[in-house]
Amino acid sequence: MKKILTFSAAASLVVLSGAVNANALGGLAFSGTTPHAAAMTVKDDFTLVGKADLMELKAINEDGMVNAIIEIPAGTSAKWEVSKEDPKAVYWEYKNGQPRVVNYLGYPGNYGAIPGTALPKELGGDGDPLDVIVLGQAVPRGEVASVRVIGVLKMLDGGEQDDKLIAVLANDSPFSHIESMAQLDEEYPGASQIIDLWFANYKGPDGGMEGLGFEDAESAHKVLNSAAAHFEASR
């Protein structure tokens, strides 16, 4: 009988601990289960830290593939991003005193930033690294993935330009052979529409997001090259 009571008490403590942890993580009991890059360590429930300065990485590799820092793995909804104060860290963004969670379906692809880029407002950006959504299986948070840029989704956020590069994982993915938006639409019907609809609606009906359509890989690389050149010039 004593063993049963002891087990019951221990189980209660585990349940209570889990509830407290879930509350600490913005009410998302599954937050702690999202894998992170092996090169990064958990500082606390809201911060991952590595040894490398992520923004010192090149935007474009010698083989033409692009580096993408994965901040939000596909299918998840906790809004993480590379820290502006410490580019070795990725942290859970806070908004209105709470860890930010997208109140919608999980991200339809891996979402992240292109290192070594910064696009000023006069060129249609916001001064931050370029945003990118990477199609393929979920990639651990904080991982630097090699991707192929295939297009760009032109968007307005509250009336300001907020374009999203569209890319595919370059290796070990069903999408790795895709080279253009046209090929994506041909081989994966509906995929681009899902992306378009998701970004237009993830902030809610009054979120201020407006999709302006897709442009091809050539246009996307012009944006990418401009952002990389601006980043280098501003150093």
C-alpha positions in Angstrom: 0.0 0.0 0.0 2.8 2.3 0.9 4.4 1.8 -2.6 1.1 2.7 -4.3 0.8 5.9 -2.3 4.4 6.8 -3.0 3.9 6.2 -6.7 0.7 8.3 -6.7 2.4 11.2 -4.9 5.3 11.1 -7.4 2.9 11.0 -10.3 1.0 14.1 -8.9 4.3 16.0 -8.7 5.1 15.1 -12.3 1.6 16.3 -13.4 1.9 19.5 -11.4 5.4 20.2 -12.7 4.2 19.6 -16.3 1.3 22.1 -15.8 3.6 24.8 -14.4 6.1 24.2 -17.2 3.2 24.4 -19.8 2.1 27.7 -18.3 5.6 29.1 -18.4 5.8 28.2 -22.1 2.7 30.2 -23.0 0.3 27.4 -22.4 1.9 25.2 -25.1 2.5 21.8 -23.4 4.3 20.6 -26.6 6.8 23.5 -26.8 9.5 21.6 -25.1 9.3 18.7 -27.6 10.4 20.8 -30.6 13.9 19.6 -31.5 16.7 22.1 -31.8 20.0 22.1 -33.6 22.8 19.9 -32.2 25.1 22.9 -32.3 23.0 24.9 -29.9 22.3 24.4 -26.2 19.2 25.3 -24.2 19.9 28.3 -22.0 16.4 28.4 -20.6 12.8 27.7 -21.8 13.0 30.7 -24.1 16.6 30.8 -25.4 18.9 28.6 -27.5 22.6 29.6 -27.7 25.4 28.4 -29.9 29.1 29.3 -30.4 28.8 30.7 -33.9 27.6 34.2 -34.9 24.8 33.3 -37.2 24.8 36.6 -39.0 28.4 36.1 -39.9 27.5 33.2 -42.2 27.4 33.9 -45.9 24.0 34.3 -47.5 25.0 32.4 -50.6 27.4 29.4 -50.7 29.9 28.7 -53.5 27.6 26.0 -55.0 24.8 28.6 -55.4 22.7 27.3 -52.5 21.5 29.7 -49.8 21.9 29.5 -46.1 18.7 29.7 -44.1 18.6 29.9 -40.3 15.5 27.9 -39.2 13.7 29.8 -36.5 10.3 28.1 -36.7 10.1 24.4 -37.7 7.3 23.4 -40.1 4.1 22.6 -38.3 4.9 24.6 -35.2 3.4 27.9 -34.0 5.7 29.4 -31.4 7.3 32.5 -32.8 11.1 32.3 -32.4 13.7 34.4 -34.1 17.5 35.2 -34.2 18.4 37.7 -31.5 19.4 41.1 -32.7 21.4 41.7 -29.4 23.2 38.3 -29.5 23.4 36.8 -33.0 24.6 33.5 -31.5 21.2 33.0 -29.9 17.7 32.2 -31.1 14.9 33.2 -28.7 11.1 33.0 -28.2 9.8 36.4 -29.2 7.7 38.3 -26.5 4.6 40.4 -27.3 2.5 42.1 -24.7 4.4 40.4 -22.0 3.8 36.9 -23.3 5.7 34.5 -25.4 4.3 34.9 -28.9 2.3 32.1 -30.4 0.7 32.3 -33.9 -3.0 31.8 -33.3 -3.6 29.9 -36.5 -2.6 26.6 -38.2 1.1 25.8 -37.7 3.6 27.2 -40.3 3.2 25.4 -43.6 7.0 25.2 -44.0 10.2 25.9 -42.0 10.4 29.7 -41.4 13.6 31.6 -40.9 16.1 34.2 -41.9 18.8 34.5 -44.4 22.1 35.4 -42.7 24.3 38.2 -44.2 21.3 40.1 -45.6 19.6 43.3 -44.7 17.1 45.0 -47.0 16.4 48.7 -46.2 12.9 50.2 -46.6 13.9 52.1 -49.8 14.5 48.7 -51.4 11.2 47.2 -50.1 12.5 45.7 -46.8 12.5 46.5 -43.1 16.2 46.6 -42.4 16.2 43.0 -41.0 17.5 39.8 -42.5 15.3 38.5 -45.3 12.5 36.2 -44.3 12.3 32.8 -46.0 9.9 29.9 -45.9 11.5 26.6 -46.7 9.4 23.7 -48.0 10.2 20.2 -46.9 10.2 18.2 -43.7 10.5 19.9 -40.3 14.1 21.1 -39.6 15.3 21.5 -35.9 15.1 25.1 -34.5 18.4 26.9 -34.9 19.7 24.7 -37.7 21.4 26.3 -40.7 19.9 24.6 -43.7 21.1 24.7 -47.3 18.2 25.7 -49.5 17.4 26.6 -53.1 15.5 29.8 -53.6 12.7 29.3 -56.1 10.6 32.5 -55.8 9.2 35.3 -53.7 5.8 36.0 -52.3 5.1 39.7 -52.5 3.2 40.9 -49.5 2.1 44.0 -47.6 2.0 44.0 -43.8 0.0 47.0 -42.6 0.7 48.7 -45.9 4.5 48.1 -45.8 6.4 45.7 -48.0 7.0 42.4 -46.3 8.1 39.9 -48.9 8.9 36.3 -48.2 11.4 34.3 -50.1 10.2 30.8 -51.1 12.8 28.0 -50.9 13.1 24.3 -50.8 15.6 22.1 -48.8 18.5 21.4 -51.1 19.1 17.9 -49.7 17.2 14.8 -48.5 13.7 16.2 -49.3 10.9 15.4 -51.7 11.2 19.1 -52.8 15.0 19.2 -53.3 14.8 19.0 -57.1 12.3 21.9 -57.4 13.8 24.9 -59.2 10.9 27.2 -59.9 7.4 28.2 -58.8 6.1 26.8 -62.0 7.6 23.4 -61.3 6.3 23.5 -57.8 2.8 24.2 -59.0 3.1 21.4 -61.6 4.4 18.7 -59.3 2.7 19.8 -56.1 -0.6 21.3 -57.0 -2.0 23.7 -54.4 1.3 24.1 -52.5 1.8 27.8 -53.5 -1.9 28.6 -52.8 -1.5 27.1 -49.3 1.5 29.4 -48.6 -0.3 32.4 -50.1 -3.5 31.8 -48.0 -1.6 31.0 -44.9 0.4 34.3 -44.9 -2.7 36.3 -45.8 -4.7 35.0 -42.9 -2.3 33.9 -40.0 -2.7 37.2 -38.2 -6.5 37.1 -38.4 -9.1 38.9 -40.5 -7.9 42.3 -39.4 -4.2 41.5 -39.3 -3.3 43.8 -42.2 -1.7 41.1 -44.4 -2.2 41.4 -48.1 -0.8 39.0 -50.7 0.3 40.5 -54.0 1.2 37.2 -55.8 4.4 35.3 -56.5 7.4 36.2 -58.6 10.0 33.8 -60.0 13.4 32.8 -58.9 15.1 35.5 -60.9 13.2 38.2 -59.0 13.9 36.4 -55.7 17.6 36.4 -56.4 17.6 40.1 -57.3 16.1 40.8 -53.8 18.6 38.4 -52.2 21.6 39.9 -53.9 20.5 43.4 -53.1 20.0 42.5 -49.4 23.4 40.8 -49.3 25.1 43.8 -50.9 23.4 46.2 -48.5 24.5 44.1 -45.5 28.1 44.1 -46.6 28.0 47.9 -47.3 26.6 48.6 -43.9 29.3 46.7 -41.9 
